[in-house]
Amino acid sequence: MDLIWEGIRQAFWLILQGDSEVLRITLLSLQVSGSAVLISLFLGIPLGTYLALARFPGRNLAVSLVNTGMGLPPVVVGLFVTLLLWRNGPLGILDLLFTPIAMIIAQVIIAAPIVTGLTIAAIQQLNPQLRLQLLALGASRLQLFWLLIREARLPLLAAIMAGFGGVISEVGAVMMVGGNIKGQTRVLTTATVLESRMGHFDLAIALGVILLLLSFVVNWALTWIQQQGRPR
Amino acid sequence: MSVPVLEVRDILVRYGPSVVLRVPSLTLFSGEILALIGPNGAGKSTLLRVLGLLEAPSQGELYFSGQRVLWNADILYFRRRMASVFQEPLLCDTTVFENAALGLRLRGADRREILNRVGRWLERLGIAALASQQARTLSGGEAQRASLARAFVLDPEVLLLDEPFAALDPPTRESLLFDLDTILRETGTTTLFVTHDRSEALLLGDRLGVMMGGEVLQLDLPERVFATPATEEVARFVGVETILPGKVISQERGLAVVGLEGTELEVLAEHSPGERVLVCLRPEDITLSRKEDPISDPSAGNRIYGRVRRLAPLGSQYRVVVDCGFPLVALITKQSYWELSLKEGTEVIASFKASAAYVLKKH
């Protein structure tokens, strides 16, 4: 029990004092996962909207693939990206392995299907007649697309939350493709693993607490926006 | 009134192997209100979607102000000259003002114009006070008013209305129907109005089309459709409750005698002896009297004996089904009902004039 209390005490001390190492790790986590979610939104929302509206042979297969992708094990993603970026691999020439960019790539592969899948669900729950009405009002294809996304904005926030939650807490993929290099690719999750393995529980707890807080603050903000728009 | 705005030729819509719409020709003239009635599943909404350029027909041609409409990039140009209102208001999750402004925004109208036109139409439809309210908080009637404002703001060359009142309660429907009628007459907007309600169609329609099974069975002035329905189905839909199969026995100068099971009727008809026909009788044209009463109206040439089978109050009237060997439906006033002291089983004489019956050739 002492170990835990001491750890927590130390942790808050580290956070309050603004330990430079802790700060750097936190910032990198935010940068990597934030970029990954942003990229996933740019990919997933248009793709999800398209899949929700389009009718073409093989659409069901595509939706099933997306849904499967929502549950991809990060370790498998890590392995795949590692192989892709390996020195002799297909993209080895880019020399990206063990860089933040590699971590972003891996996290996009994890988050994009989540965003796509939840976008499909969000767009499909809209009244199918609405699309007809918007076209009748003179919406072009692009305008229709934008209006439907705007209509589904509240459930789409859930997609952002789920995407961010999925990658900020993920450890397998970033560990494999980032390598947990101090000062370069060390993020909250990998640092927590390392510090607790080395017995630095105070630091591990501090990192864990920051991770929790971060997750909470982002989700709280999005939930707040979502509930503002809730029908009363 | 004779300038065609929207014309279709040989339109066919197929869903898989089944044909859901077949319209050889239909023209909407400038300034008219064409009401289309028909039961659910008659293809009314499909026709409206085709005319609104929201659904491409499997085959056939469409003309807008004489220009052939092709299903390419130009479709938006034609679509933007029309507006549609559906049964559900289908408002976006924003304010009433923004909803009404949507069509103008999509067309890139400037701020002043939007403010002007939206303000005017919200006022006109009696919802100006709700402008800043969220659309999802509106009642059904208010929402449909917002939906109508959103369409009128665009000053459409053609307005397409798909059962806009079907989901509203009767008082709300009444007031909205009245307002819409006034607005349409004032603006002279060319309108296609789809409904399954006869009274709505009669109130609004300059011309009336009856659709069934994906086809327009009759298209004429409303009074003509009601007085001389083209087929048995149309007759039933426009409120003819008694339709009796018979055979013309004799005919002289438009006055024919038609033989039914066990009785003969005198009717106005040009059909030749031997022809199989249907005699259509509207319930309001039938008079009932007690068997023992003196003949009240000697000009009513047809007198049929029967017994009251069923009685149902219908507002200020009573609907009476008389068993004359065939069921005959009559509508009588409350006063007649009391005077005749009708009960189930009462023996009555049903009478009607030769001119009250409308005769159709049986197919």
Chai-1 contact restraints between the chains, C-beta under 6 A:
chainA,res_idxA,chainB,res_idxB,connection_type,confidence,min_distance_angstrom,max_distance_angstrom,comment,restraint_id
A,Q129,B,L90,contact,1.0,0.0,6.0,A-B,restraint_1
A,L130,B,L90,contact,1.0,0.0,6.0,A-B,restraint_2
A,L132,B,L54,contact,1.0,0.0,6.0,A-B,restraint_3
A,Q133,B,L90,contact,1.0,0.0,6.0,A-B,restraint_4
A,L135,B,L54,contact,1.0,0.0,6.0,A-B,restraint_5
A,A136,B,G52,contact,1.0,0.0,6.0,A-B,restraint_6
A,A136,B,L54,contact,1.0,0.0,6.0,A-B,restraint_7
A,A136,B,S84,contact,1.0,0.0,6.0,A-B,restraint_8
A,L137,B,L102,contact,1.0,0.0,6.0,A-B,restraint_9
A,L137,B,G103,contact,1.0,0.0,6.0,A-B,restraint_10
A,G138,B,R79,contact,1.0,0.0,6.0,A-B,restraint_11
A,G138,B,R80,contact,1.0,0.0,6.0,A-B,restraint_12
A,G138,B,G103,contact,1.0,0.0,6.0,A-B,restraint_13
A,G138,B,L106,contact,1.0,0.0,6.0,A-B,restraint_14
A,G138,B,R107,contact,1.0,0.0,6.0,A-B,restraint_15
A,A139,B,L106,contact,1.0,0.0,6.0,A-B,restraint_16
A,S140,B,L76,contact,1.0,0.0,6.0,A-B,restraint_17
A,Q143,B,L106,contact,1.0,0.0,6.0,A-B,restraint_18
A,E151,B,C92,contact,1.0,0.0,6.0,A-B,restraint_19
A,E151,B,D93,contact,1.0,0.0,6.0,A-B,restraint_20
A,P231,B,R136,contact,1.0,0.0,6.0,A-B,restraint_21
